Amino acid sequence: MMPDLSALFPDFASPAPGLADTTTPRLPPDELEKRDLANFDQGYRSGWDDAVRTMEEENTRIKSDFAQNLQDLSFTYHEAYSHILAAMTPLLDEIVGAILPAALQGTLGAHVAARMGEVAAEIGNLNVRVAVSPTELSLVEPLADNITDFPVEVVADGSLAAGQADIRFSETVEERLDLSEIAEEIRTAIAGFCSDTRRAVNG
């Protein structure tokens, strides 16, 4: 018969004589649940704080980048506007130098007729002679035919430039309509606009 080995070795499952039982007491289920909830809440708050901090840093970066982009966009806009203005200036000059004079030539007869109508009451039955450049004779004659308040004669004068007309109400009274001066005023106004805008853009 084999001897009982348990009698030969100490029992480590039981506390040694003279030592207190230090085993952690088992908590009730409700206490364990409270502890787990507290640990979860602490971890959640820590994660939330990290997320908020990261979001604030990202917002700060986005605001900084957006401000820089706005500054770059402003510079790009003004630079592009300067280039557009520089490209438009020759076009405006061409309009004044080519299209506008043609438009003024087409309205020369209307200006002449309007001016003669304004003074019709003042000149009585005096004969009126309208002198224009030979190239514009056909523009003025049809409009002069509509003047019935007094006799009007339209003649060509080779000394007059295109856009000019002499209105002679008598041998001693003469008035000149020079549409080329109007074109020059518009030309000066456009040049001034371009210059002022260029200074405003470039500072």
Residue pairs with C-beta under 8 A, 6 or more apart in sequence:
10 16
15 21
27 35
78 201
81 201
82 198
82 201
82 202
85 194
85 197
85 198
85 201
86 198
88 194
89 194
92 190
92 194
93 187
93 190
96 183
96 186
96 187
96 190
97 187
100 183
100 186
101 162
101 163
101 180
101 183
104 163
104 179
104 180
104 182
104 183
105 136
105 139
105 162
105 163
105 179
106 139
107 179
108 132
108 136
108 139
108 140
108 163
108 165
108 177
108 179
109 136
109 139
109 140
109 142
109 143
109 144
110 143
111 165
111 177
111 179
112 130
112 132
112 140
112 143
112 144
112 165
112 167
112 177
113 143
113 144
113 146
113 147
115 167
115 175
115 177
116 128
116 130
116 144
116 147
116 152
116 167
117 147
117 149
119 169
120 147
120 149
120 150
123 150
123 169
123 170
123 173
124 150
125 150
125 151
126 150
126 169
126 170
127 150
127 151
127 153
127 170
128 147
128 150
128 151
128 152
128 153
128 167
128 168
128 169
129 152
129 153
129 154
129 155
129 167
129 168
130 140
130 144
130 152
130 153
130 154
130 155
130 165
130 166
130 167
130 168
131 155
131 156
131 157
131 160
131 165
131 166
131 168
132 139
132 140
132 154
132 155
132 156
132 157
132 160
132 164
132 165
132 166
133 156
133 157
133 158
133 160
133 161
133 162
133 163
133 164
134 156
134 157
134 158
135 162
136 162
136 163
136 165
137 154
137 155
137 156
140 154
140 165
141 154
144 152
144 154
157 166
160 166
161 180
162 180
163 178
163 179
163 180
163 183
164 176
164 177
164 178
164 179
164 180
165 176
165 177
166 174
166 175
166 176
167 174
167 175
167 176
167 177
168 174
169 175
